[in-house]
């Protein structure tokens, strides 16, 4: 594997695939800021075979896999080469799209001995009225909360399908006032992380500690998130399709499913971590 030296270094490799002018397929949509963070952490690599570029982000026990290729046939031809070179490595890939586009890409990986691990779908709602803030026990996270939030994310979320953020990203969300927390005696009983981008509000992570369930903390966090989204026109997020409790609650608040899915596949048969 070749270590990526900068965003422009990676962009140059991607442009070489596009320059073939034989088509272009990819699941890599990350921007300069995200890629630079990975580069600075020395966790981003690439491998190139014929008309396909594979980008790999190193995590604790696995690599997140991205591809840039000219067509499905080239992807099908080069996946065995990747597997031969990284035979003992767990590779995790997110295949995102609607029902029509998703199945063809997914089948290429299934035919190359990848396995279904998890599936998410997107839910959204249009914001029709402003929310009133009546939840005084919900506040913004402070820099002192960052390490605790990072620890809770690593303990209670599945890194293979929920893309755990790095501490640098948590610090930035705190600075932007995009992390809401509920504390009881200085203990973080729940938190919610979100982004506001243009007219869209994105719910990233929503968590209530198991020791503090049935106290309506989750609903209070969500209502405060609605209030903080008053400047947006639309709210959306991804949810695991087996998280029936969360899906039921989202529907209660007016969210509806979209025809957009994220199927997570792994190169080795493994059980869900959490």
C-alpha positions, 0 to 999 in steps of 0.5 A, spaced: 500 500 500 502 507 498 501 512 504 497 518 501 501 524 502 496 529 501 489 531 499 492 533 492 496 527 492 490 523 492 486 527 487 491 526 482 490 518 483 483 519 482 484 524 476 488 518 473 482 514 473 477 519 470 482 521 465 481 514 462 475 516 459 471 510 460 466 511 465 467 513 472 464 509 478 466 511 486 463 511 493 469 516 495 465 523 496 470 525 502 472 533 502 479 536 503 478 537 510 476 530 512 482 527 507 487 532 510 485 529 517 486 522 515 492 524 512 495 527 518 493 521 522 497 517 517 491 512 516 490 513 509 493 509 503 491 507 496 492 501 491 492 501 484 490 496 479 489 497 471 483 502 471 481 501 479 483 505 485 482 503 492 483 507 497 483 504 504 482 508 511 486 504 517 481 503 523 483 499 529 481 492 527 479 493 520 480 498 513 474 502 510 474 501 503 473 506 497 473 505 490 474 509 484 473 505 477 471 506 470 466 500 470 463 494 474 467 490 469 474 493 472 471 493 479 470 485 478 476 484 475 481 488 480 477 485 487 480 479 487 487 482 486 486 486 492 483 480 496 490 477 494 494 482 497 490 484 503 488 476 505 488 477 512 485 484 513 478 485 514 475 490 509 469 494 510 465 498 505 459 502 504 455 501 498 450 507 498 444 508 493 437 507 491 434 500 490 436 501 483 443 503 483 445 499 489 444 492 487 448 492 481 454 494 485 453 490 491 452 484 487 459 485 485 462 485 492 458 479 494 460 475 488 467 476 490 466 473 497 464 479 501 458 478 506 452 483 508 454 486 515 449 491 516 444 496 512 442 503 514 436 507 510 435 515 510 429 518 514 428 525 513 422 531 514 421 537 512 421 543 517 414 546 517 414 550 524 419 553 529 420 549 535 420 552 542 426 551 547 423 549 553 428 544 555 433 547 560 437 541 563 439 540 555 446 544 554 452 545 549 458 540 550 464 544 553 471 542 551 472 538 558 466 533 555 470 531 549 474 525 552 468 522 555 463 523 549 469 520 545 469 514 550 461 513 550 461 513 542 467 507 542 463 503 547 456 504 545 457 505 537 459 500 532 465 502 528 464 498 522 457 501 520 457 507 524 463 511 523 466 513 529 469 520 529 475 522 531 477 527 537 479 532 532 472 532 529 468 532 536 472 538 538 470 542 532 463 540 533 463 542 540 466 549 538 461 550 533 456 548 539 453 542 535 453 537 541 448 537 546 448 534 552 444 532 558 448 531 565 446 529 572 451 530 577 456 532 572 455 525 569 453 525 561 446 521 561 445 523 554 448 527 548 446 528 541 451 531 535 448 534 529 451 539 523 447 545 520 449 545 512 445 550 508 438 549 509 439 542 511 440 539 519 443 533 519 443 528 526 449 525 526 449 521 533 443 520 538 445 517 545 442 516 552 446 512 557 443 505 559 443 507 566 438 513 564 433 510 560 426 511 561 427 518 563 425 522 557 432 524 556 432 522 549 426 525 547 428 532 550 435 532 546 431 531 540 426 536 541 432 541 543 435 539 536 429 541 533 430 548 536 437 548 534 435 546 527 430 552 526 434 556 521 434 549 516 428 547 512 430 539 512 432 534 517 435 528 515 439 522 518 441 515 517 438 509 521 440 502 522 434 498 519 434 493 525 434 499 530 426 498 531 425 502 537 429 508 534 425 508 527 418 508 531 420 514 535 423 518 529 416 516 525 412 519 531 416 525 530 414 526 523 420 523 519 419 518 513 423 513 510 427 515 503 429 511 497 436 511 499 440 506 503 447 504 505 449 497 505 455 495 509 459 489 507 465 486 510 470 481 506 470 476 512 464 473 515 464 476 522 458 477 527 456 484 529 460 487 534 454 491 538 
